[in-house]
Amino acid sequence: MAHVNWSMKGKHLKNCNCAFGCPCDFNARPTYGPCEGMVGMEIDEGHFGDVKLDGLRWAATYHWPGPLHEGNGTIQAIVDERADERQREALLTILSGQEQVEGTFFQIISMIVNTVLTPQFLPIDFEFDLDGRTARVAVPGVFETTSEPIKNPVTGAPHRIRVAIPDGFEYREAEIASATIKSTGAIKFDSAGCHSSLADVTFTQNGVV
């Protein structure tokens, strides 16, 4: 099956309720049972066919009752309100996994989600400093999350750690940080001192490049 040619290159943030070092990256079970959090991206350069996506943002909140591979997930997408009708359709198509080959990030997510909530078109505040391990993503009335460096428990000094996944389907290398997440939208959760992954990523119809 031929897929639409598309790409999204930019800043990628994933914050979840687990302890530092997302267990999913290690094929391990979520730290506390369920997996819940947010994922989001600011697209520096992107297109879907002839539709330009440069400068747009997207995010999603999610909840799985257990390990992701067991399925039964719930997800809600949020698309940048600045996107026009064609850009909104393009981003939602990408996020749905319909236009990505089997075994890649969005396609895999589509296979383990049972409930897709109505997407929202809202302003998305997005601040991101990869080297500094700091970030803030906020959608009014839905969620707000921040990331900061993990601190040494004795000295309080910033601690730096990277995770490299040579064959990763979400990212190949990420800076790990400490997150605070509060969601008051359709999928509710509230976690602090939890996991954050910050990465520069290029997604395409064929996966991460």
Backbone bond lengths (Angstrom), bond angles and torsions (degrees), N, CA, C in turn:
res aa  C-N    CA-C-N  psi(-1)  N-CA   C-N-CA  omega(-1)  CA-C   N-CA-C  phi
1 M - - - 1.467 - - 1.523 109.86 -
2 A 1.322 116.86 126.25 1.464 121.16 178.47 1.523 109.62 -81.64
3 H 1.321 116.07 138.86 1.456 121.44 179.63 1.515 110.34 -111.58
4 V 1.318 116.04 154.54 1.456 121.84 174.13 1.528 109.10 -58.64
5 N 1.311 116.84 138.51 1.464 121.01 176.12 1.526 108.82 -76.16
6 W 1.327 115.71 120.94 1.465 119.15 179.10 1.519 110.47 -149.68
7 S 1.321 116.24 161.51 1.469 121.64 174.33 1.517 109.76 -156.09
8 M 1.321 115.21 151.62 1.465 123.11 173.12 1.526 107.09 -137.12
9 K 1.312 116.27 113.07 1.461 121.83 178.16 1.519 108.18 -112.32
10 G 1.350 116.40 127.47 1.452 117.43 179.97 1.513 114.15 171.96
11 K 1.332 114.21 -156.42 1.463 122.97 -173.98 1.529 108.85 -94.91
12 H 1.328 115.22 128.08 1.460 121.18 -172.61 1.527 109.65 -122.78
13 L 1.326 116.60 130.20 1.465 122.18 -179.39 1.515 109.75 -127.87
14 K 1.343 115.29 132.03 1.469 121.04 172.86 1.519 108.13 -130.25
15 N 1.323 117.13 117.16 1.462 122.72 176.98 1.520 109.23 -120.56
16 C 1.333 116.37 129.49 1.464 119.61 -178.33 1.527 110.35 -136.36
17 N 1.325 116.01 174.68 1.459 121.66 -173.54 1.524 113.93 -81.12
18 C 1.341 117.68 -1.78 1.462 120.26 -176.49 1.529 112.27 -76.94
19 A 1.326 115.74 169.26 1.461 121.48 173.17 1.522 109.18 -67.11
20 F 1.346 116.00 163.05 1.463 121.14 -179.51 1.533 110.64 -50.66
21 G 1.325 116.07 136.27 1.459 120.71 -178.18 1.510 108.92 87.72
22 C 1.317 116.22 77.67 1.466 122.90 -174.56 1.532 111.21 -46.20
23 P 1.340 118.61 117.41 1.461 120.48 -179.06 1.529 113.46 -56.60
24 C 1.345 117.27 -29.45 1.466 119.80 179.03 1.524 111.13 -57.45
25 D 1.335 116.53 -35.41 1.460 120.31 179.88 1.530 111.83 -66.55
26 F 1.318 116.99 -16.53 1.467 122.31 -177.63 1.536 111.73 -113.57
27 N 1.339 116.39 13.73 1.466 121.47 -176.99 1.529 111.58 56.07
28 A 1.321 115.14 36.98 1.466 121.33 -179.89 1.529 110.05 -112.79
29 R 1.318 115.82 167.04 1.454 121.24 -178.97 1.526 110.51 -77.00
30 P 1.354 118.32 150.94 1.463 120.90 177.23 1.528 111.43 -54.83
31 T 1.301 116.75 146.61 1.465 122.08 -173.87 1.522 112.79 -56.78
32 Y 1.332 117.20 -43.61 1.460 120.58 -171.54 1.526 113.37 -114.07
33 G 1.332 118.08 11.89 1.464 120.85 -178.82 1.513 111.56 110.71
34 P 1.349 117.28 -81.32 1.467 118.71 177.51 1.525 112.04 -78.17
35 C 1.320 115.75 160.01 1.463 122.65 174.03 1.521 107.13 -117.14
36 E 1.320 116.90 120.58 1.454 120.18 -179.65 1.516 109.88 -147.77
37 G 1.320 115.58 148.69 1.451 119.34 -178.25 1.512 111.89 165.36
38 M 1.340 115.35 -149.32 1.454 121.38 -178.03 1.520 109.97 -139.88
39 V 1.306 114.51 158.80 1.448 122.08 170.79 1.521 106.28 -139.48
40 G 1.330 116.80 145.85 1.453 118.65 -178.77 1.507 111.85 -160.74
41 M 1.322 115.19 166.14 1.456 120.25 -175.49 1.517 110.49 -152.63
42 E 1.321 115.37 142.74 1.457 122.26 166.63 1.522 106.72 -109.11
43 I 1.323 116.68 120.53 1.457 122.20 -173.83 1.525 109.50 -87.49
44 D 1.316 117.41 113.26 1.467 120.59 175.48 1.525 110.24 -75.48
45 E 1.332 115.49 -45.94 1.459 121.20 177.14 1.523 108.19 -137.92
46 G 1.316 116.60 132.08 1.453 118.04 179.65 1.512 112.70 -166.32
47 H 1.337 114.84 158.89 1.462 120.68 176.01 1.519 108.58 -158.17
48 F 1.304 115.32 156.31 1.459 123.04 172.25 1.512 105.26 -131.10
49 G 1.341 116.51 101.40 1.456 118.59 -169.16 1.515 108.63 61.33
50 D 1.335 116.82 -122.89 1.465 120.17 179.46 1.528 112.74 -97.85
51 V 1.325 117.14 10.84 1.468 121.21 179.65 1.534 109.38 -93.07
52 K 1.318 117.34 118.47 1.459 121.89 179.85 1.527 110.56 -77.08
53 L 1.351 115.84 139.34 1.464 121.16 -179.39 1.525 112.11 -121.71
54 D 1.330 117.78 7.69 1.462 121.84 -176.68 1.532 111.63 -55.14
55 G 1.334 115.77 132.15 1.457 121.18 173.51 1.511 115.48 84.21
56 L 1.328 118.07 -6.93 1.460 120.29 -178.58 1.529 111.17 -84.15
57 R 1.313 115.68 162.13 1.464 122.58 179.97 1.523 110.00 -127.75
58 W 1.315 115.51 151.95 1.462 120.95 171.93 1.525 108.18 -143.67
59 A 1.308 114.86 158.97 1.469 120.57 177.79 1.519 108.15 -152.71
60 A 1.317 115.26 169.39 1.467 120.43 175.27 1.520 108.29 -154.65
61 T 1.317 116.35 145.34 1.463 122.11 168.10 1.519 107.29 -106.05
62 Y 1.341 115.86 152.46 1.464 118.89 -174.45 1.519 111.28 -151.02
63 H 1.332 114.24 160.91 1.469 121.60 175.02 1.514 108.51 -150.33
64 W 1.326 116.07 129.10 1.463 122.82 168.69 1.523 107.34 -120.98
65 P 1.332 118.48 137.83 1.469 120.29 -178.39 1.523 113.15 -72.11
66 G 1.318 117.11 -14.15 1.465 122.05 -179.83 1.514 109.12 -158.78
67 P 1.327 118.55 -154.16 1.455 121.42 178.97 1.532 111.38 -55.80
68 L 1.315 116.00 141.49 1.458 120.21 -175.33 1.525 112.78 -57.77
69 H 1.335 116.61 -37.43 1.463 118.69 -175.76 1.531 112.70 -66.86
70 E 1.344 117.05 -14.21 1.463 120.02 176.74 1.523 112.46 -84.64
71 G 1.342 116.25 -7.70 1.466 120.71 173.84 1.513 114.35 78.86
72 N 1.325 115.29 -157.57 1.470 124.40 179.84 1.526 112.78 68.10
73 G 1.326 117.17 28.17 1.449 120.98 -179.35 1.518 113.28 -78.57
74 T 1.337 114.65 157.23 1.465 123.28 173.78 1.518 107.28 -124.60
75 I 1.329 116.85 135.82 1.455 119.86 -176.22 1.520 110.23 -143.28
76 Q 1.320 115.77 147.65 1.466 120.72 174.30 1.520 108.51 -134.53
77 A 1.313 116.34 124.86 1.464 121.79 179.21 1.526 110.38 -89.24
78 I 1.318 114.89 145.38 1.460 122.23 171.97 1.517 107.07 -124.34
79 V 1.321 116.30 124.74 1.461 122.20 -179.27 1.518 109.28 -112.61
80 D 1.309 115.35 138.48 1.460 124.00 178.51 1.528 111.19 -47.02
81 E 1.330 115.93 124.69 1.463 119.83 -178.92 1.528 112.53 -64.08
82 R 1.330 117.25 -17.38 1.465 120.97 179.47 1.528 112.30 -74.77
83 A 1.330 117.33 -15.65 1.460 121.04 -179.06 1.525 110.24 -67.93
84 D 1.334 116.37 137.52 1.460 119.42 174.95 1.530 109.25 -80.51
85 E 1.327 116.73 -178.09 1.461 120.03 -173.04 1.526 112.22 -60.62
86 R 1.335 117.86 -43.00 1.460 120.65 -179.50 1.529 111.22 -67.97
87 Q 1.322 117.17 -38.00 1.461 120.72 178.49 1.519 110.92 -68.07
88 R 1.320 117.35 -39.24 1.468 120.44 176.93 1.526 110.88 -61.68
89 E 1.312 115.71 -45.89 1.466 119.88 179.37 1.526 110.66 -62.93
90 A 1.334 116.51 -40.18 1.465 120.56 179.87 1.521 111.17 -63.57
91 L 1.325 117.25 -47.72 1.459 120.54 -178.20 1.524 111.35 -65.06
92 L 1.309 117.55 -42.26 1.466 119.77 179.28 1.526 111.25 -66.26
93 T 1.319 117.41 -33.88 1.461 120.34 176.14 1.519 110.66 -65.96
94 I 1.336 116.79 -43.68 1.468 120.41 176.68 1.524 110.30 -60.05
95 L 1.326 116.73 -49.88 1.461 120.57 -176.10 1.529 111.93 -64.77
96 S 1.326 117.20 -24.91 1.468 120.47 -179.51 1.522 112.50 -74.37
97 G 1.345 117.04 -15.33 1.455 120.36 -178.72 1.513 114.56 82.56
98 Q 1.341 117.50 0.30 1.468 120.77 -176.46 1.526 112.21 -65.11
99 E 1.330 116.45 -30.96 1.461 120.66 -174.83 1.522 111.44 -113.50
100 Q 1.325 116.63 44.41 1.459 121.86 175.53 1.524 108.35 -140.25
101 V 1.323 116.31 142.32 1.460 119.97 -175.36 1.526 110.50 -67.39
102 E 1.309 115.97 161.15 1.461 122.29 -177.74 1.528 111.08 -61.84
103 G 1.342 115.40 138.79 1.462 120.53 177.40 1.502 114.62 87.16
104 T 1.332 117.67 11.69 1.466 121.75 178.15 1.525 109.25 -110.32
105 F 1.329 116.35 169.04 1.465 122.46 -165.69 1.532 114.17 -52.02
106 F 1.325 117.48 -61.24 1.464 119.38 -174.74 1.522 111.76 -68.71
107 Q 1.334 116.81 -32.49 1.466 119.51 177.31 1.523 110.87 -67.14
108 I 1.330 117.12 -41.54 1.465 120.81 177.85 1.527 110.80 -62.95
109 I 1.331 116.43 -45.03 1.465 119.58 179.38 1.529 110.38 -58.20
110 S 1.329 116.54 -41.41 1.472 119.74 -178.99 1.522 112.11 -61.25
111 M 1.328 117.49 -27.01 1.457 121.84 -177.56 1.531 113.08 -81.19
112 I 1.329 117.18 -18.80 1.468 119.90 -175.05 1.533 112.72 -114.31
113 V 1.336 116.05 11.13 1.462 122.19 176.73 1.522 108.81 -108.11
114 N 1.328 115.73 127.45 1.459 121.32 177.29 1.527 111.94 -97.83
115 T 1.328 116.23 -29.99 1.460 120.81 -174.74 1.514 110.06 -124.45
116 V 1.331 116.45 116.94 1.460 122.47 176.43 1.530 107.50 -109.37
117 L 1.322 116.36 112.47 1.459 121.21 -178.90 1.526 110.39 -79.50
118 T 1.314 115.79 159.91 1.463 121.34 -178.58 1.520 110.52 -57.62
119 P 1.342 118.11 126.03 1.462 119.72 -179.68 1.521 111.93 -65.51
120 Q 1.324 114.95 152.57 1.455 121.99 179.80 1.534 109.05 -113.38
121 F 1.329 116.55 144.40 1.461 122.17 176.69 1.522 107.23 -116.42
122 L 1.330 115.45 100.39 1.460 121.56 -169.07 1.527 110.54 -141.69
123 P 1.343 117.50 164.15 1.463 119.44 173.39 1.522 110.39 -67.65
124 I 1.319 116.31 139.53 1.462 122.30 179.00 1.520 108.27 -123.22
125 D 1.332 116.85 111.53 1.464 121.18 173.30 1.522 107.99 -79.10
126 F 1.328 117.18 132.35 1.463 120.34 -174.10 1.524 109.34 -141.44
127 E 1.334 115.94 112.77 1.461 122.59 175.11 1.519 107.84 -122.24
128 F 1.341 117.00 138.34 1.465 118.82 -169.67 1.520 109.87 -156.33
129 D 1.327 116.67 125.26 1.467 122.64 176.36 1.525 106.94 -133.36
130 L 1.320 116.25 99.27 1.461 120.99 -174.72 1.520 111.68 -61.23
131 D 1.335 117.65 -51.08 1.464 120.66 -177.98 1.523 112.23 -65.27
132 G 1.319 116.50 -33.83 1.457 120.07 179.67 1.513 114.00 -82.76
133 R 1.343 116.41 -8.57 1.476 122.77 -177.00 1.511 111.99 55.54
134 T 1.328 115.66 40.44 1.459 120.02 176.48 1.519 109.28 -124.90
135 A 1.325 115.12 147.42 1.460 120.73 178.58 1.520 109.20 -160.99
136 R 1.310 114.45 158.97 1.466 121.61 171.43 1.522 107.57 -149.99
137 V 1.319 115.64 126.40 1.459 121.44 174.55 1.526 107.13 -129.20
138 A 1.320 115.76 130.21 1.464 119.61 -177.37 1.523 109.87 -142.67
139 V 1.324 114.57 137.45 1.457 122.76 174.33 1.521 106.14 -125.63
140 P 1.336 119.01 113.13 1.464 121.17 -176.35 1.532 112.35 -52.46
141 G 1.319 115.20 128.82 1.457 120.77 177.49 1.508 114.85 79.66
142 V 1.353 117.47 -0.40 1.463 119.98 -178.45 1.525 110.98 -121.37
143 F 1.331 118.53 -63.71 1.460 119.56 179.69 1.519 110.47 -159.36
144 E 1.323 114.42 162.22 1.465 121.72 170.19 1.526 107.42 -142.18
145 T 1.320 116.35 136.60 1.458 120.79 178.38 1.519 109.43 -139.93
146 T 1.322 115.95 145.91 1.459 121.68 175.60 1.521 109.36 -130.94
147 S 1.317 114.86 153.43 1.460 121.73 176.63 1.520 108.59 -128.21
148 E 1.338 115.82 144.01 1.459 121.55 176.35 1.525 108.10 -148.46
149 P 1.341 117.50 161.45 1.462 118.79 -179.43 1.524 112.32 -58.27
150 I 1.319 116.23 142.95 1.463 121.65 170.62 1.523 107.95 -63.74
151 K 1.309 117.64 139.83 1.467 121.38 -177.28 1.532 111.46 -103.93
152 N 1.309 116.04 140.97 1.458 121.20 171.78 1.523 108.12 -61.34
153 P 1.343 119.31 127.08 1.464 120.94 -174.44 1.525 114.05 -68.18
154 V 1.333 117.67 -16.98 1.464 121.27 -179.63 1.514 111.36 -97.00
155 T 1.339 116.33 -49.81 1.466 119.90 -174.06 1.518 113.25 -97.03
156 G 1.315 117.16 -20.24 1.459 120.29 -176.20 1.512 113.47 80.83
157 A 1.327 117.09 0.68 1.462 120.82 -179.04 1.531 110.14 -70.92
158 P 1.327 117.00 148.62 1.465 119.86 177.66 1.528 111.42 -60.68
159 H 1.310 115.96 136.31 1.462 122.40 179.72 1.522 108.14 -109.45
160 R 1.323 116.79 133.81 1.471 119.71 -178.06 1.522 110.52 -116.27
161 I 1.334 115.27 131.93 1.459 121.00 176.98 1.516 108.69 -148.28
162 R 1.319 116.17 140.33 1.456 122.09 176.63 1.523 109.04 -118.84
163 V 1.322 115.06 150.28 1.455 121.25 172.19 1.522 107.67 -114.55
164 A 1.321 116.17 126.29 1.464 121.49 177.49 1.522 109.23 -110.46
165 I 1.319 116.39 128.42 1.468 122.36 178.92 1.529 106.17 -127.31
166 P 1.320 118.36 91.21 1.466 120.68 -173.43 1.523 114.77 -53.39
167 D 1.333 116.66 -33.67 1.460 120.56 179.87 1.525 111.29 -111.26
168 G 1.328 117.12 25.14 1.454 120.76 -177.26 1.517 113.01 -62.33
169 F 1.347 116.37 143.37 1.462 119.43 179.74 1.530 112.16 -97.49
170 E 1.354 117.44 -9.27 1.469 120.37 175.35 1.519 110.72 -103.40
171 Y 1.317 116.42 -44.63 1.465 122.37 174.84 1.511 108.05 -156.07
172 R 1.325 116.08 162.47 1.462 120.38 179.34 1.521 111.50 -97.93
173 E 1.338 116.89 -26.88 1.463 121.05 177.16 1.520 108.48 -152.84
174 A 1.323 116.46 138.54 1.458 120.84 -178.61 1.514 110.92 -139.50
175 E 1.326 115.67 144.57 1.465 122.02 168.00 1.519 107.37 -80.83
176 I 1.332 116.46 137.94 1.464 121.38 -178.83 1.524 109.64 -104.64
177 A 1.314 115.90 135.28 1.461 121.59 -176.20 1.526 109.76 -139.85
178 S 1.318 114.58 -177.95 1.460 122.85 178.98 1.527 109.15 -104.62
179 A 1.316 116.67 131.99 1.463 121.02 -174.81 1.522 112.80 -115.81
180 T 1.318 113.57 153.87 1.459 123.01 165.12 1.525 106.09 -124.98
181 I 1.321 117.04 130.72 1.467 121.30 -176.96 1.522 109.38 -136.33
182 K 1.321 115.35 131.24 1.466 119.42 172.21 1.520 108.23 -135.61
183 S 1.320 115.80 121.48 1.455 121.45 178.14 1.521 109.22 -115.99
184 T 1.335 115.63 126.35 1.466 121.48 177.86 1.520 110.71 -115.41
185 G 1.328 116.47 9.93 1.457 121.19 -179.35 1.514 111.77 -82.79
186 A 1.326 116.02 -149.45 1.462 120.52 -176.66 1.521 112.05 -65.46
187 I 1.334 117.02 -32.22 1.466 122.18 176.47 1.525 107.12 -108.49
188 K 1.317 116.61 108.12 1.464 120.69 -171.36 1.527 111.60 -98.75
189 F 1.344 115.91 136.86 1.464 121.87 173.15 1.519 108.47 -163.97
190 D 1.322 115.76 165.08 1.468 121.57 -177.13 1.518 107.51 -154.65
191 S 1.339 117.42 110.04 1.465 121.63 -177.00 1.520 109.82 -137.39
192 A 1.336 115.95 148.60 1.460 121.43 176.99 1.521 109.24 -138.22
193 G 1.332 116.56 154.81 1.455 120.85 -178.86 1.511 111.96 61.92
194 C 1.329 115.77 35.87 1.459 121.06 -175.26 1.529 110.71 -113.65
195 H 1.318 116.30 -169.58 1.464 121.34 -169.02 1.525 113.59 -80.85
196 S 1.352 114.83 143.93 1.458 121.92 172.67 1.523 109.60 -139.88
197 S 1.335 116.73 134.49 1.467 122.78 173.08 1.525 108.24 -118.40
198 L 1.326 116.48 128.47 1.458 122.04 175.83 1.523 107.92 -119.24
199 A 1.324 117.04 132.60 1.460 119.40 -176.39 1.518 111.12 -153.04
200 D 1.328 115.09 150.80 1.460 121.75 165.12 1.516 106.70 -90.08
201 V 1.323 116.78 126.13 1.458 120.86 -172.07 1.523 110.57 -136.05
202 T 1.327 116.31 146.02 1.456 121.80 166.59 1.523 108.41 -122.90
203 F 1.333 116.23 111.31 1.456 122.30 175.14 1.527 108.33 -93.47
204 T 1.332 116.51 144.00 1.458 121.97 172.41 1.524 108.58 -138.99
205 Q 1.334 115.78 177.56 1.458 119.38 177.23 1.515 112.03 -62.67
206 N 1.334 117.02 -19.70 1.466 121.72 -179.69 1.528 113.20 -100.84
207 G 1.331 117.13 4.74 1.451 120.58 179.10 1.520 112.52 114.09
208 V 1.341 115.99 -163.18 1.464 122.25 -179.06 1.531 109.16 -79.03
209 V 1.328 116.04 136.09 1.461 120.45 176.39 1.523 109.31 -124.37
